[in-house]
Amino acid sequence: MQYLGRLLAAERRARGTRRDTRALTCFHQALLVLIWFRKAEDLTLLAAGFGISRATAYRYRDEGVAVLAAQATDLHTALRRAAADGWPYVILDGKLFDCDRLTETTLSVKGETIDAWYSGKHRDFGANIQAVMRPDGLPIWTSAAMPGHLHDTSCARELGVTAALNWSAAELDLPALADSGYESTGHGIKTPIKQPTDGSRLAPDNRAYNQLLRGLRWQGERGFAILIGRWKTLRHTNISPRRIGDIVAAALHLTHFEYKYLSESC
């Protein structure tokens, strides 16, 4: 709360906010924001508990999310830091973050009108978020929100993730491991070898390669579990899905601050 309170105080100074003109102090605003992140508490109840209006609670929440998301590092910086810390590889994965049903439509590759934020794979509405994790499972970077109907590969290419990971493999000797959904995205992204179309078995060395890759890549699933387990507000959101990327980035920054604080305390 003290850390977020300092960020909020700096934001108020940057905006030129006069003293004693806000309904809540920076400390209590930070408390409101963190309760919403940690417990996914209804903002109407939070507003009543803090003695402010519902509109003010939403505005304070959005301000807290913005100052936290602004602290997130870009992908190239995150990859350089991972290489400098001595990690031998990173893990690429994507996840659909659940949201309310939306009426926004788009055209499919077949020219048909479909729901832009509906994922046929998950049979649910949500935003596709790409993330890069360290080998121990801790996420180091998350992307902006992409419509749920898009495939992981399409999102990664459009956001420049595949280009950055191929660069890190070539320049930093830091390859990326990914599932078969990212096939043919570059030599720097290692994916499993698929089963032959004729039904024959894979060669023994290819099966061993896939088994080793699965044994190293499973920590990528843990990365999203860390975020969702700590911050319940990520499990479902009723705000605009285009803003989910900022909320995930803010939660990622809070997670890194917790890890740093706990390591320094120990």
C-alpha positions in Angstrom: 0.0 0.0 0.0 2.9 2.4 0.8 4.5 1.7 -2.6 1.2 2.2 -4.6 0.5 5.2 -2.4 3.8 6.8 -3.4 3.0 6.2 -7.1 -0.4 7.8 -6.7 1.1 10.8 -4.9 3.5 11.3 -7.7 0.6 11.1 -10.2 -1.3 13.7 -8.3 1.7 16.0 -8.2 2.1 15.5 -12.0 -1.5 16.5 -12.5 -1.2 19.5 -10.3 -3.9 18.3 -7.8 -4.2 20.6 -4.9 -4.0 19.2 -1.3 -7.2 18.2 0.5 -9.2 18.3 -2.7 -9.6 14.5 -3.0 -12.2 12.3 -1.3 -9.5 9.8 -0.3 -5.8 10.1 0.7 -3.2 8.4 -1.5 -2.9 5.6 1.2 -6.7 4.9 1.2 -6.9 5.1 -2.5 -4.1 2.5 -2.7 -6.0 0.4 -0.2 -9.2 0.5 -2.4 -7.2 -0.5 -5.5 -5.5 -3.4 -3.8 -8.7 -4.7 -2.3 -10.2 -4.7 -5.8 -7.2 -6.5 -7.2 -6.9 -9.1 -4.4 -10.5 -9.9 -3.8 -12.4 -8.8 -6.9 -14.6 -6.8 -4.6 -17.7 -5.1 -6.1 -16.8 -1.4 -6.5 -20.3 -0.3 -5.3 -19.6 -2.0 -2.0 -16.1 -0.6 -1.9 -17.4 2.8 -2.5 -19.9 2.5 0.4 -17.2 1.1 2.7 -14.9 4.1 1.9 -17.6 6.6 2.1 -17.3 7.8 -1.5 -19.6 7.7 -4.6 -19.6 4.8 -7.0 -18.3 7.0 -9.8 -15.4 8.1 -7.7 -14.5 4.5 -6.8 -14.4 3.6 -10.5 -12.3 6.7 -11.2 -9.8 5.9 -8.4 -9.6 2.3 -9.5 -8.8 3.3 -13.1 -6.2 5.7 -11.9 -4.5 3.0 -9.8 -4.5 0.6 -12.7 -2.9 3.2 -15.0 -0.1 4.2 -12.6 0.8 0.5 -12.1 0.6 -0.5 -15.8 2.9 2.5 -16.6 5.6 0.8 -14.5 5.7 -2.3 -16.7 8.8 -2.9 -18.8 8.8 -3.5 -22.6 9.5 -6.9 -24.0 13.0 -6.2 -25.2 14.0 -4.9 -21.8 12.5 -7.9 -20.0 14.4 -10.2 -22.3 17.7 -8.4 -21.7 17.1 -8.6 -18.0 16.3 -12.4 -18.2 19.5 -13.0 -20.1 21.6 -10.8 -17.7 20.2 -12.8 -14.8 21.5 -16.0 -16.4 18.3 -17.7 -17.4 18.9 -20.2 -20.3 15.5 -19.8 -22.0 12.1 -18.2 -21.6 8.6 -19.7 -22.1 5.9 -18.2 -24.4 2.3 -18.9 -23.8 -1.2 -17.3 -24.3 -4.4 -17.3 -22.2 -7.9 -16.2 -22.7 -8.9 -13.9 -19.8 -12.7 -14.2 -19.2 -15.0 -11.2 -19.7 -18.7 -10.5 -20.1 -20.5 -11.2 -23.4 -19.9 -8.5 -26.0 -21.8 -7.5 -29.2 -18.7 -6.3 -31.1 -18.4 -8.3 -34.4 -15.8 -8.8 -37.0 -15.3 -10.7 -40.3 -13.7 -14.2 -40.1 -11.1 -15.5 -42.7 -14.1 -17.0 -44.5 -15.8 -13.6 -44.7 -18.5 -14.5 -42.1 -19.7 -12.2 -39.4 -18.5 -13.5 -36.0 -18.2 -12.2 -32.4 -14.8 -10.5 -32.1 -14.2 -11.4 -28.5 -15.6 -15.0 -28.6 -13.1 -17.9 -28.6 -14.3 -21.0 -30.4 -11.5 -23.0 -28.8 -12.6 -22.1 -25.2 -16.2 -21.5 -26.1 -16.2 -18.3 -24.0 -15.8 -14.5 -24.4 -12.5 -13.0 -23.4 -9.3 -11.2 -24.3 -6.2 -13.1 -25.6 -3.1 -12.1 -23.5 0.4 -13.3 -24.5 3.0 -13.7 -21.8 6.7 -14.5 -21.5 7.8 -16.5 -18.4 11.1 -17.3 -16.8 12.0 -21.0 -16.4 10.8 -20.9 -12.8 7.3 -19.8 -14.0 7.4 -16.1 -13.0 6.0 -14.0 -15.8 8.3 -11.2 -16.9 6.1 -9.6 -19.6 2.5 -9.5 -20.7 1.0 -8.1 -23.8 -1.9 -5.8 -24.7 -5.3 -7.4 -25.0 -6.3 -8.9 -28.4 -9.7 -10.1 -29.5 -10.5 -13.6 -28.2 -11.3 -15.0 -31.7 -7.7 -14.7 -32.8 -5.2 -17.6 -32.6 -2.2 -17.4 -30.3 0.1 -17.3 -33.3 -1.8 -14.4 -34.9 -1.7 -12.4 -31.7 2.0 -13.0 -31.1 2.9 -12.0 -34.7 0.7 -8.9 -34.7 2.1 -7.7 -31.3 5.7 -8.3 -32.5 6.3 -11.0 -29.9 7.7 -13.6 -32.3 10.1 -11.0 -33.8 11.4 -10.1 -30.4 11.8 -13.7 -29.3 13.7 -14.6 -32.5 15.9 -11.5 -31.9 16.6 -12.6 -28.3 17.5 -16.1 -29.5 20.0 -14.7 -32.0 21.4 -11.8 -30.1 21.1 -12.8 -26.4 21.3 -16.6 -26.8 17.9 -16.8 -25.1 15.6 -19.1 -27.0 11.9 -19.4 -26.3 9.9 -22.6 -25.7 6.3 -22.8 -26.8 3.4 -25.2 -27.5 2.5 -26.5 -30.9 0.2 -23.5 -31.5 3.2 -21.4 -32.2 4.6 -23.7 -35.0 6.5 -22.0 -37.8 7.1 -18.7 -35.9 10.8 -18.8 -36.3 14.0 -20.7 -35.3 14.2 -18.9 -32.0 10.9 -20.4 -30.8 11.1 -24.1 -30.1 7.8 -26.0 -30.5 7.0 -29.7 -30.4 7.3 -31.8 -33.6 3.8 -32.8 -34.8 2.7 -36.3 -35.5 3.1 -37.3 -39.2 0.0 -36.9 -41.3 0.2 -40.5 -42.5 -0.4 -41.8 -39.0 3.1 -43.3 -38.5 4.9 -42.8 -35.2 7.5 -40.2 -34.7 11.2 -41.2 -34.8 12.7 -41.9 -31.3 14.8 -38.8 -31.3 11.8 -36.6 -32.2 9.8 -38.2 -29.4 12.6 -37.6 -26.9 12.8 -34.0 -28.1 9.0 -33.5 -27.5 9.3 -35.1 -24.1 12.2 -32.9 -23.0 10.3 -29.8 -24.3 7.2 -30.7 -22.3 9.3 -31.2 -19.2 10.7 -27.7 -19.5 7.7 -25.9 -20.8 5.1 -26.8 -18.2 6.2 -23.9 -16.0 4.6 -21.6 -18.5 1.2 -22.7 -17.2 2.3 -21.8 -13.7 3.0 -18.2 -14.8 -0.7 -17.5 -15.4 -1.7 -19.4 -12.3 0.5 -17.1 -10.2 -1.3 -14.1 -11.5 -4.8 -15.4 -11.3 -4.2 -17.1 -7.9 -2.9 -13.8 -6.4 -5.3 -11.4 -8.0 -8.8 -12.7 -8.2 -10.0 -9.7 -10.3 -8.3 -11.4 -13.3 -10.6 -14.4 -13.1 -13.5 -12.5 -14.7 -14.0 -8.9 -15.6 -17.0 -6.8 -16.7 -15.0 -3.9 -18.0 -14.0 -3.3 -21.6 -11.8 -6.2 -22.7 -9.4 -3.9 -24.5 -8.4 -2.7 -21.0 -7.6 -6.2 -19.7 -4.1 -5.8 -20.9 -3.5 -2.9 -18.6 -5.0 -4.7 -15.7 -2.8 -7.8 -16.3 0.3 -5.6 -16.6 -0.6 -3.9 -13.4 -1.1 -7.2 -11.6 2.2 -8.4 -13.0 4.0 -5.4 -11.6 2.4 -5.9 -8.2 3.5 -9.6 -8.3 7.1 -8.6 -9.1 7.1 -6.1 -6.3 5.8 -8.8 -3.9 8.6 -11.2 -5.0 11.2 -8.5 -4.6 9.9 -7.4 -1.2 9.7 -11.0 0.1 13.3 -11.8 -1.1 14.6 -8.7 0.5 12.8 -9.5 3.8 14.3 -13.0 3.8 
